[in-house]
Amino acid sequence: MCARCGIGTDGPRPTWTCSVENGVRQYFCDRCSRENLRAIEGRLDSAWW
Ligand SMILES: [Zn+2]
């Protein structure tokens, strides 16, 4: 599921953004990826959002 909004999915979608935080691979849906593009590109942990 999406690590931010928790939207469910059958599995990681190809269009989802994968972000590795603290060694843990997390996926973010299209909407969250766009909303947090700057944070992801800045390699900030989701805790900063
Ligand atoms: Zn999401």
mmCIF file of the protein (N, C-alpha, C, O) and its ligand, coordinates in Angstrom:
data_MODEL
# 
_entry.id   MODEL 
# 
loop_
_entity.id 
_entity.type 
_entity.pdbx_number_of_molecules 
1 polymer     1 
2 non-polymer 1 
# 
_entity_poly.entity_id                      1 
_entity_poly.type                           'polypeptide(L)' 
_entity_poly.nstd_linkage                   no 
_entity_poly.nstd_monomer                   no 
_entity_poly.pdbx_seq_one_letter_code       MCARCGIGTDGPRPTWTCSVENGVRQYFCDRCSRENLRAIEGRLDSAWW 
_entity_poly.pdbx_seq_one_letter_code_can   MCARCGIGTDGPRPTWTCSVENGVRQYFCDRCSRENLRAIEGRLDSAWW 
_entity_poly.pdbx_strand_id                 A 
# 
loop_
_entity_poly_seq.entity_id 
_entity_poly_seq.num 
_entity_poly_seq.mon_id 
_entity_poly_seq.hetero 
1 1  MET n 
1 2  CYS n 
1 3  ALA n 
1 4  ARG n 
1 5  CYS n 
1 6  GLY n 
1 7  ILE n 
1 8  GLY n 
1 9  THR n 
1 10 ASP n 
1 11 GLY n 
1 12 PRO n 
1 13 ARG n 
1 14 PRO n 
1 15 THR n 
1 16 TRP n 
1 17 THR n 
1 18 CYS n 
1 19 SER n 
1 20 VAL n 
1 21 GLU n 
1 22 ASN n 
1 23 GLY n 
1 24 VAL n 
1 25 ARG n 
1 26 GLN n 
1 27 TYR n 
1 28 PHE n 
1 29 CYS n 
1 30 ASP n 
1 31 ARG n 
1 32 CYS n 
1 33 SER n 
1 34 ARG n 
1 35 GLU n 
1 36 ASN n 
1 37 LEU n 
1 38 ARG n 
1 39 ALA n 
1 40 ILE n 
1 41 GLU n 
1 42 GLY n 
1 43 ARG n 
1 44 LEU n 
1 45 ASP n 
1 46 SER n 
1 47 ALA n 
1 48 TRP n 
1 49 TRP n 
# 
loop_
_struct_asym.id 
_struct_asym.entity_id 
A 1 
B 2 
# 
loop_
_chem_comp.id 
_chem_comp.type 
_chem_comp.mon_nstd_flag 
ALA 'L-peptide linking' y 
ARG 'L-peptide linking' y 
ASN 'L-peptide linking' y 
ASP 'L-peptide linking' y 
CYS 'L-peptide linking' y 
GLN 'L-peptide linking' y 
GLU 'L-peptide linking' y 
GLY 'peptide linking'   y 
ILE 'L-peptide linking' y 
LEU 'L-peptide linking' y 
MET 'L-peptide linking' y 
PHE 'L-peptide linking' y 
PRO 'L-peptide linking' y 
SER 'L-peptide linking' y 
THR 'L-peptide linking' y 
TRP 'L-peptide linking' y 
TYR 'L-peptide linking' y 
VAL 'L-peptide linking' y 
ZN  non-polymer         . 
# 
_pdbx_entity_nonpoly.entity_id   2 
_pdbx_entity_nonpoly.name        ? 
_pdbx_entity_nonpoly.comp_id     ZN 
# 
_pdbx_nonpoly_scheme.asym_id         B 
_pdbx_nonpoly_scheme.entity_id       2 
_pdbx_nonpoly_scheme.mon_id          ZN 
_pdbx_nonpoly_scheme.ndb_seq_num     1 
_pdbx_nonpoly_scheme.pdb_seq_num     101 
_pdbx_nonpoly_scheme.auth_seq_num    101 
_pdbx_nonpoly_scheme.pdb_mon_id      ZN 
_pdbx_nonpoly_scheme.auth_mon_id     ZN 
_pdbx_nonpoly_scheme.pdb_strand_id   A 
_pdbx_nonpoly_scheme.pdb_ins_code    . 
# 
loop_
_atom_site.group_PDB 
_atom_site.id 
_atom_site.type_symbol 
_atom_site.label_atom_id 
_atom_site.label_alt_id 
_atom_site.label_comp_id 
_atom_site.label_asym_id 
_atom_site.label_entity_id 
_atom_site.label_seq_id 
_atom_site.pdbx_PDB_ins_code 
_atom_site.Cartn_x 
_atom_site.Cartn_y 
_atom_site.Cartn_z 
_atom_site.occupancy 
_atom_site.B_iso_or_equiv 
_atom_site.pdbx_formal_charge 
_atom_site.auth_seq_id 
_atom_site.auth_comp_id 
_atom_site.auth_asym_id 
_atom_site.auth_atom_id 
_atom_site.pdbx_PDB_model_num 
ATOM   1   N  N  . MET A 1 1  ? 0.833  -1.201 0.000   1.00 0.00 ? 1   MET A N  1 
ATOM   2   C  CA . MET A 1 1  ? 0.000  0.000  0.000   1.00 0.00 ? 1   MET A CA 1 
ATOM   3   C  C  . MET A 1 1  ? 0.873  1.259  0.000   1.00 0.00 ? 1   MET A C  1 
ATOM   4   O  O  . MET A 1 1  ? 2.084  1.210  0.211   1.00 0.00 ? 1   MET A O  1 
ATOM   5   N  N  . CYS A 1 2  ? 0.221  2.350  -0.239  1.00 0.00 ? 2   CYS A N  1 
ATOM   6   C  CA . CYS A 1 2  ? 0.952  3.616  -0.216  1.00 0.00 ? 2   CYS A CA 1 
ATOM   7   C  C  . CYS A 1 2  ? 1.427  3.909  1.203   1.00 0.00 ? 2   CYS A C  1 
ATOM   8   O  O  . CYS A 1 2  ? 0.666  3.785  2.163   1.00 0.00 ? 2   CYS A O  1 
ATOM   9   N  N  . ALA A 1 3  ? 2.690  4.299  1.323   1.00 0.00 ? 3   ALA A N  1 
ATOM   10  C  CA . ALA A 1 3  ? 3.272  4.513  2.649   1.00 0.00 ? 3   ALA A CA 1 
ATOM   11  C  C  . ALA A 1 3  ? 2.761  5.802  3.291   1.00 0.00 ? 3   ALA A C  1 
ATOM   12  O  O  . ALA A 1 3  ? 2.943  6.014  4.490   1.00 0.00 ? 3   ALA A O  1 
ATOM   13  N  N  . ARG A 1 4  ? 2.122  6.661  2.496   1.00 0.00 ? 4   ARG A N  1 
ATOM   14  C  CA . ARG A 1 4  ? 1.684  7.947  3.055   1.00 0.00 ? 4   ARG A CA 1 
ATOM   15  C  C  . ARG A 1 4  ? 0.187  7.966  3.326   1.00 0.00 ? 4   ARG A C  1 
ATOM   16  O  O  . ARG A 1 4  ? -0.242 8.224  4.450   1.00 0.00 ? 4   ARG A O  1 
ATOM   17  N  N  . CYS A 1 5  ? -0.612 7.691  2.288   1.00 0.00 ? 5   CYS A N  1 
ATOM   18  C  CA . CYS A 1 5  ? -2.057 7.780  2.479   1.00 0.00 ? 5   CYS A CA 1 
ATOM   19  C  C  . CYS A 1 5  ? -2.657 6.418  2.788   1.00 0.00 ? 5   CYS A C  1 
ATOM   20  O  O  . CYS A 1 5  ? -3.806 6.338  3.222   1.00 0.00 ? 5   CYS A O  1 
ATOM   21  N  N  . GLY A 1 6  ? -1.894 5.333  2.572   1.00 0.00 ? 6   GLY A N  1 
ATOM   22  C  CA . GLY A 1 6  ? -2.361 4.019  2.947   1.00 0.00 ? 6   GLY A CA 1 
ATOM   23  C  C  . GLY A 1 6  ? -3.355 3.406  1.992   1.00 0.00 ? 6   GLY A C  1 
ATOM   24  O  O  . GLY A 1 6  ? -4.009 2.419  2.330   1.00 0.00 ? 6   GLY A O  1 
ATOM   25  N  N  . ILE A 1 7  ? -3.483 3.976  0.790   1.00 0.00 ? 7   ILE A N  1 
ATOM   26  C  CA . ILE A 1 7  ? -4.401 3.429  -0.189  1.00 0.00 ? 7   ILE A CA 1 
ATOM   27  C  C  . ILE A 1 7  ? -3.978 2.012  -0.550  1.00 0.00 ? 7   ILE A C  1 
ATOM   28  O  O  . ILE A 1 7  ? -2.793 1.737  -0.740  1.00 0.00 ? 7   ILE A O  1 
ATOM   29  N  N  . GLY A 1 8  ? -4.935 1.135  -0.639  1.00 0.00 ? 8   GLY A N  1 
ATOM   30  C  CA . GLY A 1 8  ? -4.632 -0.263 -0.892  1.00 0.00 ? 8   GLY A CA 1 
ATOM   31  C  C  . GLY A 1 8  ? -4.357 -0.554 -2.353  1.00 0.00 ? 8   GLY A C  1 
ATOM   32  O  O  . GLY A 1 8  ? -4.781 0.185  -3.241  1.00 0.00 ? 8   GLY A O  1 
ATOM   33  N  N  . THR A 1 9  ? -3.639 -1.645 -2.589  1.00 0.00 ? 9   THR A N  1 
ATOM   34  C  CA . THR A 1 9  ? -3.350 -2.078 -3.947  1.00 0.00 ? 9   THR A CA 1 
ATOM   35  C  C  . THR A 1 9  ? -2.983 -3.550 -3.932  1.00 0.00 ? 9   THR A C  1 
ATOM   36  O  O  . THR A 1 9  ? -2.546 -4.087 -2.914  1.00 0.00 ? 9   THR A O  1 
ATOM   37  N  N  . ASP A 1 10 ? -3.166 -4.193 -5.074  1.00 0.00 ? 10  ASP A N  1 
ATOM   38  C  CA . ASP A 1 10 ? -2.824 -5.614 -5.167  1.00 0.00 ? 10  ASP A CA 1 
ATOM   39  C  C  . ASP A 1 10 ? -1.323 -5.817 -5.064  1.00 0.00 ? 10  ASP A C  1 
ATOM   40  O  O  . ASP A 1 10 ? -0.860 -6.892 -4.683  1.00 0.00 ? 10  ASP A O  1 
ATOM   41  N  N  . GLY A 1 11 ? -0.567 -4.786 -5.405  1.00 0.00 ? 11  GLY A N  1 
ATOM   42  C  CA . GLY A 1 11 ? 0.886  -4.867 -5.371  1.00 0.00 ? 11  GLY A CA 1 
ATOM   43  C  C  . GLY A 1 11 ? 1.464  -3.554 -5.850  1.00 0.00 ? 11  GLY A C  1 
ATOM   44  O  O  . GLY A 1 11 ? 0.738  -2.708 -6.372  1.00 0.00 ? 11  GLY A O  1 
ATOM   45  N  N  . PRO A 1 12 ? 2.733  -3.377 -5.682  1.00 0.00 ? 12  PRO A N  1 
ATOM   46  C  CA . PRO A 1 12 ? 3.372  -2.135 -6.120  1.00 0.00 ? 12  PRO A CA 1 
ATOM   47  C  C  . PRO A 1 12 ? 3.106  -1.883 -7.595  1.00 0.00 ? 12  PRO A C  1 
ATOM   48  O  O  . PRO A 1 12 ? 3.417  -2.719 -8.444  1.00 0.00 ? 12  PRO A O  1 
ATOM   49  N  N  . ARG A 1 13 ? 2.529  -0.725 -7.894  1.00 0.00 ? 13  ARG A N  1 
ATOM   50  C  CA . ARG A 1 13 ? 2.251  -0.386 -9.286  1.00 0.00 ? 13  ARG A CA 1 
ATOM   51  C  C  . ARG A 1 13 ? 3.510  0.165  -9.948  1.00 0.00 ? 13  ARG A C  1 
ATOM   52  O  O  . ARG A 1 13 ? 4.316  0.839  -9.307  1.00 0.00 ? 13  ARG A O  1 
ATOM   53  N  N  . PRO A 1 14 ? 3.669  -0.132 -11.243 1.00 0.00 ? 14  PRO A N  1 
ATOM   54  C  CA . PRO A 1 14 ? 4.862  0.356  -11.955 1.00 0.00 ? 14  PRO A CA 1 
ATOM   55  C  C  . PRO A 1 14 ? 4.986  1.865  -11.919 1.00 0.00 ? 14  PRO A C  1 
ATOM   56  O  O  . PRO A 1 14 ? 6.089  2.408  -11.982 1.00 0.00 ? 14  PRO A O  1 
ATOM   57  N  N  . THR A 1 15 ? 3.854  2.541  -11.819 1.00 0.00 ? 15  THR A N  1 
ATOM   58  C  CA . THR A 1 15 ? 3.896  4.005  -11.851 1.00 0.00 ? 15  THR A CA 1 
ATOM   59  C  C  . THR A 1 15 ? 4.141  4.600  -10.476 1.00 0.00 ? 15  THR A C  1 
ATOM   60  O  O  . THR A 1 15 ? 4.365  5.803  -10.344 1.00 0.00 ? 15  THR A O  1 
ATOM   61  N  N  . TRP A 1 16 ? 4.100  3.766  -9.462  1.00 0.00 ? 16  TRP A N  1 
ATOM   62  C  CA . TRP A 1 16 ? 4.323  4.283  -8.119  1.00 0.00 ? 16  TRP A CA 1 
ATOM   63  C  C  . TRP A 1 16 ? 5.789  4.626  -7.914  1.00 0.00 ? 16  TRP A C  1 
ATOM   64  O  O  . TRP A 1 16 ? 6.676  4.074  -8.565  1.00 0.00 ? 16  TRP A O  1 
ATOM   65  N  N  . THR A 1 17 ? 6.016  5.537  -7.010  1.00 0.00 ? 17  THR A N  1 
ATOM   66  C  CA . THR A 1 17 ? 7.377  5.934  -6.698  1.00 0.00 ? 17  THR A CA 1 
ATOM   67  C  C  . THR A 1 17 ? 7.922  5.102  -5.542  1.00 0.00 ? 17  THR A C  1 
ATOM   68  O  O  . THR A 1 17 ? 7.285  4.962  -4.498  1.00 0.00 ? 17  THR A O  1 
ATOM   69  N  N  . CYS A 1 18 ? 9.109  4.559  -5.755  1.00 0.00 ? 18  CYS A N  1 
ATOM   70  C  CA . CYS A 1 18 ? 9.750  3.776  -4.696  1.00 0.00 ? 18  CYS A CA 1 
ATOM   71  C  C  . CYS A 1 18 ? 10.797 4.637  -4.018  1.00 0.00 ? 18  CYS A C  1 
ATOM   72  O  O  . CYS A 1 18 ? 11.688 5.182  -4.669  1.00 0.00 ? 18  CYS A O  1 
ATOM   73  N  N  . SER A 1 19 ? 10.683 4.753  -2.723  1.00 0.00 ? 19  SER A N  1 
ATOM   74  C  CA . SER A 1 19 ? 11.639 5.531  -1.960  1.00 0.00 ? 19  SER A CA 1 
ATOM   75  C  C  . SER A 1 19 ? 12.226 4.674  -0.849  1.00 0.00 ? 19  SER A C  1 
ATOM   76  O  O  . SER A 1 19 ? 11.491 4.076  -0.063  1.00 0.00 ? 19  SER A O  1 
ATOM   77  N  N  . VAL A 1 20 ? 13.538 4.617  -0.786  1.00 0.00 ? 20  VAL A N  1 
ATOM   78  C  CA . VAL A 1 20 ? 14.194 3.833  0.257   1.00 0.00 ? 20  VAL A CA 1 
ATOM   79  C  C  . VAL A 1 20 ? 14.531 4.751  1.419   1.00 0.00 ? 20  VAL A C  1 
ATOM   80  O  O  . VAL A 1 20 ? 15.336 5.674  1.294   1.00 0.00 ? 20  VAL A O  1 
ATOM   81  N  N  . GLU A 1 21 ? 13.901 4.479  2.547   1.00 0.00 ? 21  GLU A N  1 
ATOM   82  C  CA . GLU A 1 21 ? 14.138 5.294  3.724   1.00 0.00 ? 21  GLU A CA 1 
ATOM   83  C  C  . GLU A 1 21 ? 14.622 4.410  4.859   1.00 0.00 ? 21  GLU A C  1 
ATOM   84  O  O  . GLU A 1 21 ? 13.945 3.463  5.258   1.00 0.00 ? 21  GLU A O  1 
ATOM   85  N  N  . ASN A 1 22 ? 15.798 4.729  5.371   1.00 0.00 ? 22  ASN A N  1 
ATOM   86  C  CA . ASN A 1 22 ? 16.366 3.937  6.462   1.00 0.00 ? 22  ASN A CA 1 
ATOM   87  C  C  . ASN A 1 22 ? 16.456 2.462  6.101   1.00 0.00 ? 22  ASN A C  1 
ATOM   88  O  O  . ASN A 1 22 ? 16.267 1.590  6.949   1.00 0.00 ? 22  ASN A O  1 
ATOM   89  N  N  . GLY A 1 23 ? 16.747 2.195  4.837   1.00 0.00 ? 23  GLY A N  1 
ATOM   90  C  CA . GLY A 1 23 ? 16.902 0.819  4.408   1.00 0.00 ? 23  GLY A CA 1 
ATOM   91  C  C  . GLY A 1 23 ? 15.593 0.113  4.144   1.00 0.00 ? 23  GLY A C  1 
ATOM   92  O  O  . GLY A 1 23 ? 15.591 -1.061 3.774   1.00 0.00 ? 23  GLY A O  1 
ATOM   93  N  N  . VAL A 1 24 ? 14.475 0.800  4.324   1.00 0.00 ? 24  VAL A N  1 
ATOM   94  C  CA . VAL A 1 24 ? 13.169 0.192  4.093   1.00 0.00 ? 24  VAL A CA 1 
ATOM   95  C  C  . VAL A 1 24 ? 12.576 0.749  2.799   1.00 0.00 ? 24  VAL A C  1 
ATOM   96  O  O  . VAL A 1 24 ? 12.483 1.963  2.620   1.00 0.00 ? 24  VAL A O  1 
ATOM   97  N  N  . ARG A 1 25 ? 12.175 -0.154 1.901   1.00 0.00 ? 25  ARG A N  1 
ATOM   98  C  CA . ARG A 1 25 ? 11.606 0.276  0.635   1.00 0.00 ? 25  ARG A CA 1 
ATOM   99  C  C  . ARG A 1 25 ? 10.134 0.621  0.811   1.00 0.00 ? 25  ARG A C  1 
ATOM   100 O  O  . ARG A 1 25 ? 9.335  -0.209 1.243   1.00 0.00 ? 25  ARG A O  1 
ATOM   101 N  N  . GLN A 1 26 ? 9.793  1.844  0.474   1.00 0.00 ? 26  GLN A N  1 
ATOM   102 C  CA . GLN A 1 26 ? 8.412  2.279  0.610   1.00 0.00 ? 26  GLN A CA 1 
ATOM   103 C  C  . GLN A 1 26 ? 7.898  2.757  -0.732  1.00 0.00 ? 26  GLN A C  1 
ATOM   104 O  O  . GLN A 1 26 ? 8.648  3.284  -1.553  1.00 0.00 ? 26  GLN A O  1 
ATOM   105 N  N  . TYR A 1 27 ? 6.582  2.561  -0.945  1.00 0.00 ? 27  TYR A N  1 
ATOM   106 C  CA . TYR A 1 27 ? 5.971  2.965  -2.203  1.00 0.00 ? 27  TYR A CA 1 
ATOM   107 C  C  . TYR A 1 27 ? 4.950  4.069  -1.952  1.00 0.00 ? 27  TYR A C  1 
ATOM   108 O  O  . TYR A 1 27 ? 4.246  4.086  -0.942  1.00 0.00 ? 27  TYR A O  1 
ATOM   109 N  N  . PHE A 1 28 ? 4.899  4.991  -2.913  1.00 0.00 ? 28  PHE A N  1 
ATOM   110 C  CA . PHE A 1 28 ? 3.940  6.084  -2.815  1.00 0.00 ? 28  PHE A CA 1 
ATOM   111 C  C  . PHE A 1 28 ? 3.116  6.140  -4.093  1.00 0.00 ? 28  PHE A C  1 
ATOM   112 O  O  . PHE A 1 28 ? 3.648  6.016  -5.196  1.00 0.00 ? 28  PHE A O  1 
ATOM   113 N  N  . CYS A 1 29 ? 1.811  6.328  -3.928  1.00 0.00 ? 29  CYS A N  1 
ATOM   114 C  CA . CYS A 1 29 ? 0.918  6.338  -5.084  1.00 0.00 ? 29  CYS A CA 1 
ATOM   115 C  C  . CYS A 1 29 ? 1.173  7.588  -5.935  1.00 0.00 ? 29  CYS A C  1 
ATOM   116 O  O  . CYS A 1 29 ? 1.925  8.484  -5.550  1.00 0.00 ? 29  CYS A O  1 
ATOM   117 N  N  . ASP A 1 30 ? 0.531  7.616  -7.088  1.00 0.00 ? 30  ASP A N  1 
ATOM   118 C  CA . ASP A 1 30 ? 0.763  8.708  -8.024  1.00 0.00 ? 30  ASP A CA 1 
ATOM   119 C  C  . ASP A 1 30 ? 0.481  10.066 -7.388  1.00 0.00 ? 30  ASP A C  1 
ATOM   120 O  O  . ASP A 1 30 ? 1.256  11.009 -7.552  1.00 0.00 ? 30  ASP A O  1 
ATOM   121 N  N  . ARG A 1 31 ? -0.636 10.161 -6.660  1.00 0.00 ? 31  ARG A N  1 
ATOM   122 C  CA . ARG A 1 31 ? -1.000 11.447 -6.062  1.00 0.00 ? 31  ARG A CA 1 
ATOM   123 C  C  . ARG A 1 31 ? 0.023  11.874 -5.023  1.00 0.00 ? 31  ARG A C  1 
ATOM   124 O  O  . ARG A 1 31 ? 0.487  13.014 -5.037  1.00 0.00 ? 31  ARG A O  1 
ATOM   125 N  N  . CYS A 1 32 ? 0.372  10.977 -4.135  1.00 0.00 ? 32  CYS A N  1 
ATOM   126 C  CA . CYS A 1 32 ? 1.326  11.325 -3.088  1.00 0.00 ? 32  CYS A CA 1 
ATOM   127 C  C  . CYS A 1 32 ? 2.698  11.613 -3.684  1.00 0.00 ? 32  CYS A C  1 
ATOM   128 O  O  . CYS A 1 32 ? 3.426  12.476 -3.193  1.00 0.00 ? 32  CYS A O  1 
ATOM   129 N  N  . SER A 1 33 ? 3.044  10.897 -4.732  1.00 0.00 ? 33  SER A N  1 
ATOM   130 C  CA . SER A 1 33 ? 4.346  11.112 -5.353  1.00 0.00 ? 33  SER A CA 1 
ATOM   131 C  C  . SER A 1 33 ? 4.448  12.529 -5.881  1.00 0.00 ? 33  SER A C  1 
ATOM   132 O  O  . SER A 1 33 ? 5.472  13.195 -5.722  1.00 0.00 ? 33  SER A O  1 
ATOM   133 N  N  . ARG A 1 34 ? 3.361  12.988 -6.518  1.00 0.00 ? 34  ARG A N  1 
ATOM   134 C  CA . ARG A 1 34 ? 3.390  14.340 -7.067  1.00 0.00 ? 34  ARG A CA 1 
ATOM   135 C  C  . ARG A 1 34 ? 3.402  15.371 -5.951  1.00 0.00 ? 34  ARG A C  1 
ATOM   136 O  O  . ARG A 1 34 ? 4.130  16.361 -6.018  1.00 0.00 ? 34  ARG A O  1 
ATOM   137 N  N  . GLU A 1 35 ? 2.593  15.136 -4.928  1.00 0.00 ? 35  GLU A N  1 
ATOM   138 C  CA . GLU A 1 35 ? 2.499  16.111 -3.838  1.00 0.00 ? 35  GLU A CA 1 
ATOM   139 C  C  . GLU A 1 35 ? 3.809  16.222 -3.069  1.00 0.00 ? 35  GLU A C  1 
ATOM   140 O  O  . GLU A 1 35 ? 4.131  17.270 -2.510  1.00 0.00 ? 35  GLU A O  1 
ATOM   141 N  N  . ASN A 1 36 ? 4.549  15.136 -3.052  1.00 0.00 ? 36  ASN A N  1 
ATOM   142 C  CA . ASN A 1 36 ? 5.764  15.116 -2.244  1.00 0.00 ? 36  ASN A CA 1 
ATOM   143 C  C  . ASN A 1 36 ? 7.011  14.934 -3.093  1.00 0.00 ? 36  ASN A C  1 
ATOM   144 O  O  . ASN A 1 36 ? 8.039  14.439 -2.630  1.00 0.00 ? 36  ASN A O  1 
ATOM   145 N  N  . LEU A 1 37 ? 6.893  15.348 -4.346  1.00 0.00 ? 37  LEU A N  1 
ATOM   146 C  CA . LEU A 1 37 ? 8.014  15.152 -5.253  1.00 0.00 ? 37  LEU A CA 1 
ATOM   147 C  C  . LEU A 1 37 ? 9.273  15.845 -4.745  1.00 0.00 ? 37  LEU A C  1 
ATOM   148 O  O  . LEU A 1 37 ? 10.371 15.292 -4.804  1.00 0.00 ? 37  LEU A O  1 
ATOM   149 N  N  . ARG A 1 38 ? 9.096  17.051 -4.252  1.00 0.00 ? 38  ARG A N  1 
ATOM   150 C  CA . ARG A 1 38 ? 10.262 17.782 -3.748  1.00 0.00 ? 38  ARG A CA 1 
ATOM   151 C  C  . ARG A 1 38 ? 10.900 17.061 -2.575  1.00 0.00 ? 38  ARG A C  1 
ATOM   152 O  O  . ARG A 1 38 ? 12.123 16.948 -2.497  1.00 0.00 ? 38  ARG A O  1 
ATOM   153 N  N  . ALA A 1 39 ? 10.079 16.580 -1.674  1.00 0.00 ? 39  ALA A N  1 
ATOM   154 C  CA . ALA A 1 39 ? 10.607 15.899 -0.492  1.00 0.00 ? 39  ALA A CA 1 
ATOM   155 C  C  . ALA A 1 39 ? 11.324 14.615 -0.888  1.00 0.00 ? 39  ALA A C  1 
ATOM   156 O  O  . ALA A 1 39 ? 12.379 14.285 -0.346  1.00 0.00 ? 39  ALA A O  1 
ATOM   157 N  N  . ILE A 1 40 ? 10.735 13.896 -1.842  1.00 0.00 ? 40  ILE A N  1 
ATOM   158 C  CA . ILE A 1 40 ? 11.349 12.645 -2.271  1.00 0.00 ? 40  ILE A CA 1 
ATOM   159 C  C  . ILE A 1 40 ? 12.677 12.919 -2.964  1.00 0.00 ? 40  ILE A C  1 
ATOM   160 O  O  . ILE A 1 40 ? 13.678 12.246 -2.721  1.00 0.00 ? 40  ILE A O  1 
ATOM   161 N  N  . GLU A 1 41 ? 12.658 13.918 -3.829  1.00 0.00 ? 41  GLU A N  1 
ATOM   162 C  CA . GLU A 1 41 ? 13.899 14.228 -4.536  1.00 0.00 ? 41  GLU A CA 1 
ATOM   163 C  C  . GLU A 1 41 ? 14.960 14.716 -3.563  1.00 0.00 ? 41  GLU A C  1 
ATOM   164 O  O  . GLU A 1 41 ? 16.154 14.518 -3.785  1.00 0.00 ? 41  GLU A O  1 
ATOM   165 N  N  . GLY A 1 42 ? 14.521 15.355 -2.483  1.00 0.00 ? 42  GLY A N  1 
ATOM   166 C  CA . GLY A 1 42 ? 15.455 15.837 -1.485  1.00 0.00 ? 42  GLY A CA 1 
ATOM   167 C  C  . GLY A 1 42 ? 15.898 14.745 -0.542  1.00 0.00 ? 42  GLY A C  1 
ATOM   168 O  O  . GLY A 1 42 ? 16.675 14.984 0.382   1.00 0.00 ? 42  GLY A O  1 
ATOM   169 N  N  . ARG A 1 43 ? 15.397 13.536 -0.778  1.00 0.00 ? 43  ARG A N  1 
ATOM   170 C  CA . ARG A 1 43 ? 15.757 12.377 0.041   1.00 0.00 ? 43  ARG A CA 1 
ATOM   171 C  C  . ARG A 1 43 ? 15.433 12.609 1.510   1.00 0.00 ? 43  ARG A C  1 
ATOM   172 O  O  . ARG A 1 43 ? 16.180 12.197 2.398   1.00 0.00 ? 43  ARG A O  1 
ATOM   173 N  N  . LEU A 1 44 ? 14.317 13.270 1.749   1.00 0.00 ? 44  LEU A N  1 
ATOM   174 C  CA . LEU A 1 44 ? 13.898 13.471 3.129   1.00 0.00 ? 44  LEU A CA 1 
ATOM   175 C  C  . LEU A 1 44 ? 13.034 12.305 3.563   1.00 0.00 ? 44  LEU A C  1 
ATOM   176 O  O  . LEU A 1 44 ? 12.250 11.777 2.774   1.00 0.00 ? 44  LEU A O  1 
ATOM   177 N  N  . ASP A 1 45 ? 13.173 11.911 4.797   1.00 0.00 ? 45  ASP A N  1 
ATOM   178 C  CA . ASP A 1 45 ? 12.318 10.858 5.315   1.00 0.00 ? 45  ASP A CA 1 
ATOM   179 C  C  . ASP A 1 45 ? 10.877 11.335 5.375   1.00 0.00 ? 45  ASP A C  1 
ATOM   180 O  O  . ASP A 1 45 ? 10.616 12.528 5.529   1.00 0.00 ? 45  ASP A O  1 
ATOM   181 N  N  . SER A 1 46 ? 9.954  10.411 5.253   1.00 0.00 ? 46  SER A N  1 
ATOM   182 C  CA . SER A 1 46 ? 8.539  10.766 5.263   1.00 0.00 ? 46  SER A CA 1 
ATOM   183 C  C  . SER A 1 46 ? 8.143  11.427 6.582   1.00 0.00 ? 46  SER A C  1 
ATOM   184 O  O  . SER A 1 46 ? 7.133  12.127 6.649   1.00 0.00 ? 46  SER A O  1 
ATOM   185 N  N  . ALA A 1 47 ? 8.926  11.208 7.613   1.00 0.00 ? 47  ALA A N  1 
ATOM   186 C  CA . ALA A 1 47 ? 8.610  11.798 8.904   1.00 0.00 ? 47  ALA A CA 1 
ATOM   187 C  C  . ALA A 1 47 ? 8.696  13.315 8.844   1.00 0.00 ? 47  ALA A C  1 
ATOM   188 O  O  . ALA A 1 47 ? 8.141  14.006 9.699   1.00 0.00 ? 47  ALA A O  1 
ATOM   189 N  N  . TRP A 1 48 ? 9.383  13.833 7.844   1.00 0.00 ? 48  TRP A N  1 
ATOM   190 C  CA . TRP A 1 48 ? 9.540  15.278 7.713   1.00 0.00 ? 48  TRP A CA 1 
ATOM   191 C  C  . TRP A 1 48 ? 8.304  15.915 7.082   1.00 0.00 ? 48  TRP A C  1 
ATOM   192 O  O  . TRP A 1 48 ? 8.127  17.129 7.178   1.00 0.00 ? 48  TRP A O  1 
ATOM   193 N  N  . TRP A 1 49 ? 7.455  15.128 6.445   1.00 0.00 ? 49  TRP A N  1 
ATOM   194 C  CA . TRP A 1 49 ? 6.328  15.707 5.713   1.00 0.00 ? 49  TRP A CA 1 
ATOM   195 C  C  . TRP A 1 49 ? 5.297  16.273 6.659   1.00 0.00 ? 49  TRP A C  1 
ATOM   196 O  O  . TRP A 1 49 ? 4.277  16.801 6.217   1.00 0.00 ? 49  TRP A O  1 
HETATM 197 ZN ZN . ZN  B 2 .  ? -0.765 7.834  -1.445  1.00 0.00 2 101 ZN  A ZN 1 
# 
